[in-house]
Amino acid sequence: MNGLQLTPEEYVTEIIMSNDRFLLLEGADDEEFFTIICNLLKQNEAPISAEKLYLLKKIIIDTAERIQGELGNRAKIEKICDLVAQEPPDVNNRVLGFVDREFREFECSNDLKDHIKTHKINKRLIWSRGHSIENYFFEISTLRKAFNDYLVSSFYQEAFEIFESKFEHTLRIACALSLAGLSEDLLKPIAKSVRLFGNCYANN
């Protein structure tokens, strides 16, 4: 697809005129993540049928950054998926949107309750299983592979055991801080400060 900025309605028209399949995501980080996953599948890193492999090679991964409007990226993808769902099957079957669930369908009380516990699928739209796409990395087995691939040290095993022993506790602290930020309406200032810190670190 071209790089022009389109309204949601214009974007759907472009989909209708195309024969491609589309995976619509919120932003560049999501695009990078799914590109890695697609490439791994194409390289037969996971069992996949020849038919699914063929369809996978036809997918265009695109983001909400191409969509005009005052809506946030998540809302843009959800609007496009709503519009696509009204089209005939030969159109809507070629489109899938994936967005962050964020705090939707979580009950924030003394005991945090997850009322979904899986992916929520609404026609052509899928919510992430947890708060956001980063949740998929919060598995010790996933991080073990990263340690194994990138940590070059004779203390690897000892380092990983220490990391593993602190992992769940650290996640609980991060979740508590996130929920506290939500209840006090501080999530946006915290996110901005994290990005500012990251930019300063990168520039140094």
C-alpha beads as a LAMMPS data file, in Angstrom:
LAMMPS data file: protein, C-alpha beads

204 atoms
203 bonds

1 atom types
1 bond types

-500.0 500.0 xlo xhi
-500.0 500.0 ylo yhi
-500.0 500.0 zlo zhi

Masses

1 110.0

Atoms # bond

1 1 1 0.000 0.000 0.000
2 1 1 1.128 3.581 -0.553
3 1 1 2.236 5.936 2.198
4 1 1 -0.593 8.486 1.845
5 1 1 -2.594 9.419 4.922
6 1 1 -6.205 8.255 4.551
7 1 1 -9.437 8.605 6.472
8 1 1 -10.846 5.319 7.843
9 1 1 -13.441 5.323 5.048
10 1 1 -10.792 5.880 2.365
11 1 1 -8.670 3.130 3.877
12 1 1 -11.568 0.664 3.630
13 1 1 -12.077 1.674 -0.006
14 1 1 -8.422 0.898 -0.654
15 1 1 -8.888 -2.522 0.953
16 1 1 -11.944 -3.200 -1.231
17 1 1 -9.967 -2.351 -4.373
18 1 1 -7.131 -4.666 -3.373
19 1 1 -6.927 -8.462 -3.384
20 1 1 -4.468 -8.570 -0.474
21 1 1 -4.968 -9.617 3.118
22 1 1 -4.374 -7.062 5.848
23 1 1 -3.263 -7.213 9.454
24 1 1 -3.964 -3.815 11.025
25 1 1 -1.999 -2.789 14.126
26 1 1 -1.758 0.255 16.361
27 1 1 1.872 1.287 15.912
28 1 1 5.435 0.602 14.802
29 1 1 6.351 -1.581 17.807
30 1 1 3.398 -3.875 17.113
31 1 1 4.358 -4.003 13.442
32 1 1 7.905 -5.021 14.309
33 1 1 6.682 -7.748 16.665
34 1 1 4.271 -9.283 14.154
35 1 1 6.818 -9.035 11.353
36 1 1 9.208 -11.132 13.437
37 1 1 6.456 -13.681 14.140
38 1 1 5.472 -13.884 10.465
39 1 1 9.088 -14.340 9.401
40 1 1 9.573 -17.146 11.921
41 1 1 6.462 -18.892 10.640
42 1 1 7.606 -18.491 7.043
43 1 1 10.931 -20.088 7.971
44 1 1 9.050 -23.102 9.356
45 1 1 10.083 -22.331 12.922
46 1 1 6.644 -23.571 13.948
47 1 1 4.366 -26.230 12.414
48 1 1 2.143 -24.631 9.770
49 1 1 0.237 -26.070 6.822
50 1 1 1.162 -25.258 3.226
51 1 1 -2.183 -23.466 2.785
52 1 1 -1.629 -21.255 5.841
53 1 1 1.934 -20.562 4.753
54 1 1 0.628 -19.408 1.355
55 1 1 -1.907 -17.085 3.011
56 1 1 0.747 -15.793 5.405
57 1 1 2.916 -14.674 2.499
58 1 1 -0.018 -12.635 1.167
59 1 1 -0.491 -10.590 4.339
60 1 1 0.223 -6.861 4.404
61 1 1 1.017 -5.592 7.901
62 1 1 -0.070 -1.978 8.304
63 1 1 -0.523 0.446 11.195
64 1 1 -2.884 3.186 12.325
65 1 1 -0.145 5.732 11.684
66 1 1 -1.438 5.941 8.087
67 1 1 -4.927 6.907 9.256
68 1 1 -6.044 10.529 9.568
69 1 1 -8.172 11.861 12.390
70 1 1 -8.248 12.871 16.027
71 1 1 -8.866 9.316 17.259
72 1 1 -6.116 7.409 19.044
73 1 1 -4.426 4.562 17.172
74 1 1 -6.472 1.874 18.902
75 1 1 -9.751 3.646 18.123
76 1 1 -8.709 4.083 14.464
77 1 1 -8.143 0.335 14.049
78 1 1 -11.413 -0.459 15.806
79 1 1 -13.305 1.958 13.543
80 1 1 -11.815 0.426 10.389
81 1 1 -12.698 -3.074 11.619
82 1 1 -16.278 -1.920 12.302
83 1 1 -16.509 -0.541 8.760
84 1 1 -14.968 -3.661 7.226
85 1 1 -17.384 -5.916 9.136
86 1 1 -20.249 -4.306 7.173
87 1 1 -18.690 -5.310 3.848
88 1 1 -19.346 -8.636 2.034
89 1 1 -17.332 -11.705 3.137
90 1 1 -14.919 -11.462 0.209
91 1 1 -13.773 -8.148 1.741
92 1 1 -14.065 -8.581 5.495
93 1 1 -12.483 -12.040 5.453
94 1 1 -9.287 -10.416 4.198
95 1 1 -8.902 -8.026 7.149
96 1 1 -7.962 -8.540 10.780
97 1 1 -7.263 -5.896 13.397
98 1 1 -5.237 -6.468 16.570
99 1 1 -5.284 -3.909 19.402
100 1 1 -4.194 -3.587 23.003
101 1 1 -6.857 -4.602 25.465
102 1 1 -5.496 -2.150 28.069
103 1 1 -7.708 -2.177 31.187
104 1 1 -10.938 -3.190 29.471
105 1 1 -12.876 -6.014 31.122
106 1 1 -10.598 -6.005 34.168
107 1 1 -12.347 -5.392 37.464
108 1 1 -10.023 -3.229 39.549
109 1 1 -10.982 -4.015 43.153
110 1 1 -9.023 -5.413 46.092
111 1 1 -8.741 -8.624 44.072
112 1 1 -8.060 -7.834 40.417
113 1 1 -10.415 -9.880 38.249
114 1 1 -9.976 -10.690 34.578
115 1 1 -13.430 -11.229 33.043
116 1 1 -12.050 -12.555 29.742
117 1 1 -8.840 -14.535 30.476
118 1 1 -8.219 -15.055 26.777
119 1 1 -8.353 -13.162 23.482
120 1 1 -11.595 -11.302 22.861
121 1 1 -12.665 -11.630 19.219
122 1 1 -15.321 -9.271 17.876
123 1 1 -15.899 -9.919 14.167
124 1 1 -12.675 -8.659 12.496
125 1 1 -11.056 -7.355 15.699
126 1 1 -8.936 -9.142 18.309
127 1 1 -7.922 -7.726 21.693
128 1 1 -4.558 -8.728 23.131
129 1 1 -4.789 -11.431 25.770
130 1 1 -3.441 -9.203 28.545
131 1 1 -3.103 -5.442 28.877
132 1 1 -0.946 -5.074 25.735
133 1 1 1.298 -6.892 23.299
134 1 1 4.214 -6.719 25.763
135 1 1 2.384 -9.219 27.984
136 1 1 3.310 -12.004 25.569
137 1 1 6.935 -11.648 26.641
138 1 1 6.173 -12.107 30.337
139 1 1 6.881 -15.831 30.328
140 1 1 10.030 -17.097 31.975
141 1 1 10.529 -19.655 29.185
142 1 1 10.557 -16.847 26.585
143 1 1 13.097 -14.852 28.571
144 1 1 15.225 -17.937 29.188
145 1 1 15.806 -18.214 25.432
146 1 1 16.855 -14.551 25.288
147 1 1 19.314 -15.111 28.147
148 1 1 20.668 -18.163 26.406
149 1 1 21.090 -16.356 23.074
150 1 1 22.610 -13.113 24.275
151 1 1 24.283 -13.608 27.656
152 1 1 27.910 -14.617 27.130
153 1 1 29.223 -15.341 30.605
154 1 1 30.423 -18.212 32.723
155 1 1 27.893 -17.023 35.327
156 1 1 24.923 -17.553 32.982
157 1 1 23.179 -20.252 35.012
158 1 1 23.644 -18.452 38.322
159 1 1 22.453 -15.152 36.815
160 1 1 19.344 -16.728 35.329
161 1 1 18.431 -18.473 38.592
162 1 1 18.617 -15.132 40.440
163 1 1 16.544 -13.479 37.694
164 1 1 13.954 -16.268 37.810
165 1 1 13.650 -16.091 41.602
166 1 1 12.797 -12.369 41.420
167 1 1 10.678 -12.495 38.266
168 1 1 7.150 -13.011 39.640
169 1 1 7.671 -10.596 42.527
170 1 1 8.911 -7.899 40.133
171 1 1 5.912 -8.395 37.855
172 1 1 3.564 -8.005 40.820
173 1 1 5.240 -4.710 41.772
174 1 1 4.963 -3.458 38.177
175 1 1 1.270 -4.415 38.063
176 1 1 0.598 -2.702 41.409
177 1 1 2.271 0.492 40.188
178 1 1 0.289 0.344 36.951
179 1 1 -3.015 -0.028 38.789
180 1 1 -2.092 2.753 41.218
181 1 1 -1.301 4.981 38.239
182 1 1 -4.683 4.107 36.704
183 1 1 -6.641 4.906 39.859
184 1 1 -4.840 8.249 40.318
185 1 1 -4.984 9.156 36.596
186 1 1 -1.180 9.211 36.368
187 1 1 -0.584 6.729 33.553
188 1 1 0.024 9.324 30.827
189 1 1 2.559 11.373 32.849
190 1 1 4.366 8.140 33.792
191 1 1 4.456 6.979 30.161
192 1 1 5.818 10.355 29.055
193 1 1 8.551 10.253 31.708
194 1 1 9.563 6.733 30.622
195 1 1 9.813 7.852 26.974
196 1 1 11.821 10.937 28.011
197 1 1 14.219 8.776 30.021
198 1 1 14.564 6.379 27.080
199 1 1 15.342 9.222 24.686
200 1 1 17.953 10.693 27.040
201 1 1 19.551 7.277 27.462
202 1 1 19.661 6.697 23.705
203 1 1 21.217 10.131 23.066
204 1 1 23.964 9.476 25.606

Bonds

1 1 1 2
2 1 2 3
3 1 3 4
4 1 4 5
5 1 5 6
6 1 6 7
7 1 7 8
8 1 8 9
9 1 9 10
10 1 10 11
11 1 11 12
12 1 12 13
13 1 13 14
14 1 14 15
15 1 15 16
16 1 16 17
17 1 17 18
18 1 18 19
19 1 19 20
20 1 20 21
21 1 21 22
22 1 22 23
23 1 23 24
24 1 24 25
25 1 25 26
26 1 26 27
27 1 27 28
28 1 28 29
29 1 29 30
30 1 30 31
31 1 31 32
32 1 32 33
33 1 33 34
34 1 34 35
35 1 35 36
36 1 36 37
37 1 37 38
38 1 38 39
39 1 39 40
40 1 40 41
41 1 41 42
42 1 42 43
43 1 43 44
44 1 44 45
45 1 45 46
46 1 46 47
47 1 47 48
48 1 48 49
49 1 49 50
50 1 50 51
51 1 51 52
52 1 52 53
53 1 53 54
54 1 54 55
55 1 55 56
56 1 56 57
57 1 57 58
58 1 58 59
59 1 59 60
60 1 60 61
61 1 61 62
62 1 62 63
63 1 63 64
64 1 64 65
65 1 65 66
66 1 66 67
67 1 67 68
68 1 68 69
69 1 69 70
70 1 70 71
71 1 71 72
72 1 72 73
73 1 73 74
74 1 74 75
75 1 75 76
76 1 76 77
77 1 77 78
78 1 78 79
79 1 79 80
80 1 80 81
81 1 81 82
82 1 82 83
83 1 83 84
84 1 84 85
85 1 85 86
86 1 86 87
87 1 87 88
88 1 88 89
89 1 89 90
90 1 90 91
91 1 91 92
92 1 92 93
93 1 93 94
94 1 94 95
95 1 95 96
96 1 96 97
97 1 97 98
98 1 98 99
99 1 99 100
100 1 100 101
101 1 101 102
102 1 102 103
103 1 103 104
104 1 104 105
105 1 105 106
106 1 106 107
107 1 107 108
108 1 108 109
109 1 109 110
110 1 110 111
111 1 111 112
112 1 112 113
113 1 113 114
114 1 114 115
115 1 115 116
116 1 116 117
117 1 117 118
118 1 118 119
119 1 119 120
120 1 120 121
121 1 121 122
122 1 122 123
123 1 123 124
124 1 124 125
125 1 125 126
126 1 126 127
127 1 127 128
128 1 128 129
129 1 129 130
130 1 130 131
131 1 131 132
132 1 132 133
133 1 133 134
134 1 134 135
135 1 135 136
136 1 136 137
137 1 137 138
138 1 138 139
139 1 139 140
140 1 140 141
141 1 141 142
142 1 142 143
143 1 143 144
144 1 144 145
145 1 145 146
146 1 146 147
147 1 147 148
148 1 148 149
149 1 149 150
150 1 150 151
151 1 151 152
152 1 152 153
153 1 153 154
154 1 154 155
155 1 155 156
156 1 156 157
157 1 157 158
158 1 158 159
159 1 159 160
160 1 160 161
161 1 161 162
162 1 162 163
163 1 163 164
164 1 164 165
165 1 165 166
166 1 166 167
167 1 167 168
168 1 168 169
169 1 169 170
170 1 170 171
171 1 171 172
172 1 172 173
173 1 173 174
174 1 174 175
175 1 175 176
176 1 176 177
177 1 177 178
178 1 178 179
179 1 179 180
180 1 180 181
181 1 181 182
182 1 182 183
183 1 183 184
184 1 184 185
185 1 185 186
186 1 186 187
187 1 187 188
188 1 188 189
189 1 189 190
190 1 190 191
191 1 191 192
192 1 192 193
193 1 193 194
194 1 194 195
195 1 195 196
196 1 196 197
197 1 197 198
198 1 198 199
199 1 199 200
200 1 200 201
201 1 201 202
202 1 202 203
203 1 203 204
